[in-house]
Amino acid sequence: MNNKLKVAAFFSGCGGLDLGFIKAGYEIVWANDFDKYAVQTYNLNFEHKAVCCDINQVDYRDIPNHDVLIGGFPCQPFSMMGLEKGFEDKRGTLFFKIVDIISYKKQIKQQPKIVVLENVRTLMTHNKGETFKVIKQELESLGYKVFAKMLNSANYGVPQTRNRVFIVCFLNNEIDYTFPKERKLEKYLQDILEQNVSEKYFLSERIKKTILSNGSGGYVAKSETDLQIARPLTATMAKMHRACQDNYVTQNGKLRRLTPRECARLQGFPESFKYEVSDCQAYKQFGNAVTVNVSYAIAKSILKYIEADNL
Ligand SMILES: C[S@@+](CC[C@H](N)C(=O)[O-])C[C@H]1O[C@@H](n2cnc3c(N)ncnc32)[C@H](O)[C@@H]1O
């Protein structure tokens, strides 16, 4: 009998968050994203196939029974969640889709015992903390005990500064969860670089000048290349930002951007992880992903509570 814990994944992208759970021994029974290129990559790599559609179109009856619900919900403008706005406004945000799905599952007595959500670091402080307060209250009103912490990917084995908020919720209110321990970084950006990369990743003399200029106007920042720990990858990397925001490395005396494969490595994806999309889509998918190492560390850390809980 298959006694793996069953996971339903929302906003699954190319599957960074999901991969951490699979590596830790869980089984994905449902995944969904509306980006066809992200779903293409996801379905190329995972046994369970993601459903490609807008979450607003998902019929909740199609979502199978699961023990754990996971999702890196998009960092939508949460401003509409400000308490001064009406309840109806709040319900329009994608976080509330998660709430609706859990409520439906609760009604039919299939409520997931654990929920793991991920978001940008500013979620905690947005709107003077009111946004996070609303999120916490909503999850608590569904019966969960809620734990939240900002984790940096660089503290979980990849040379990338990436601070993200993780929200871990348990239906069992007795649980006193502690987030996974940090570990010492053993490799740097220079250690994960590809050799012999295509000329297209190198900067022409013309663009180099713009890339290397410091931020100006409202955004003053120092241009720096060849960092040991990469700056956070972004979904818009394909556009090439200046060196005060993006990552550039020197190879054979010439400056270049990172390749999609290097971005995959910086997000903890294994070499066996395949993608057959354009560079632009690959940058977007890896830039959007949850770092696999962090996801794995959380998934693993939860297991011991689940075992004690006899789930
Ligand atoms: C931050 S990314 C998630 C990354 C993913 N968790 C990972 O680790 O690779 C957010 C995802 O939400 C998806 N998304 C945004 N709005 C959506 C909607 N209305 N329905 C379904 N997916 C949506 C985007 O396409 C994007 O892939």
The ligand as an SDF file (V2000), in Angstrom:
LIG
                    3D

 27 29  0  0  0  0  0  0  0  0999 V2000
    5.5780   32.4730   -7.4540 C   0  0  0  0  0  0  0  0  0  0  0  0
    5.0490   31.4850   -8.7810 S   0  0  0  0  0  0  0  0  0  0  0  0
    5.0190   29.8900   -8.0420 C   0  0  0  0  0  0  0  0  0  0  0  0
    6.2870   29.1170   -8.1560 C   0  0  0  0  0  0  0  0  0  0  0  0
    6.1930   27.6680   -7.7550 C   0  0  0  0  0  0  0  0  0  0  0  0
    5.6090   27.5140   -6.4530 N   0  0  0  0  0  0  0  0  0  0  0  0
    7.5620   27.0080   -7.7730 C   0  0  0  0  0  0  0  0  0  0  0  0
    8.1070   26.7120   -6.7180 O   0  0  0  0  0  0  0  0  0  0  0  0
    8.1030   26.7870   -8.8690 O   0  0  0  0  0  0  0  0  0  0  0  0
    3.3460   31.8500   -8.9090 C   0  0  0  0  0  0  0  0  0  0  0  0
    2.6260   31.0580   -9.9940 C   0  0  0  0  0  0  0  0  0  0  0  0
    1.2360   31.3690   -9.9230 O   0  0  0  0  0  0  0  0  0  0  0  0
    0.7040   31.2360  -11.2250 C   0  0  0  0  0  0  0  0  0  0  0  0
   -0.5960   31.9200  -11.2560 N   0  0  0  0  0  0  0  0  0  0  0  0
   -0.8410   33.2420  -11.1100 C   0  0  0  0  0  0  0  0  0  0  0  0
   -2.1610   33.4920  -11.1860 N   0  0  0  0  0  0  0  0  0  0  0  0
   -2.7840   32.3020  -11.3840 C   0  0  0  0  0  0  0  0  0  0  0  0
   -4.1420   31.9200  -11.5410 C   0  0  0  0  0  0  0  0  0  0  0  0
   -5.1180   32.8180  -11.5360 N   0  0  0  0  0  0  0  0  0  0  0  0
   -4.4210   30.6050  -11.7160 N   0  0  0  0  0  0  0  0  0  0  0  0
   -3.4210   29.6820  -11.7530 C   0  0  0  0  0  0  0  0  0  0  0  0
   -2.1140   30.0000  -11.6050 N   0  0  0  0  0  0  0  0  0  0  0  0
   -1.7880   31.2860  -11.4320 C   0  0  0  0  0  0  0  0  0  0  0  0
    1.7820   31.8530  -12.1210 C   0  0  0  0  0  0  0  0  0  0  0  0
    1.6770   31.3900  -13.4430 O   0  0  0  0  0  0  0  0  0  0  0  0
    3.0650   31.3930  -11.4040 C   0  0  0  0  0  0  0  0  0  0  0  0
    3.6060   30.2360  -12.0090 O   0  0  0  0  0  0  0  0  0  0  0  0
  1  2  1  0
  2  3  1  0
  2 10  1  0
  3  4  1  0
  4  5  1  0
  5  6  1  0
  5  7  1  0
  7  8  2  0
  7  9  1  0
 10 11  1  0
 11 12  1  0
 11 26  1  0
 12 13  1  0
 13 14  1  0
 13 24  1  0
 14 15  1  0
 14 23  1  0
 15 16  2  0
 16 17  1  0
 17 18  1  0
 17 23  2  0
 18 19  1  0
 18 20  2  0
 20 21  1  0
 21 22  2  0
 22 23  1  0
 24 25  1  0
 24 26  1  0
 26 27  1  0
M  CHG  2   2   1   9  -1
M  END
$$$$
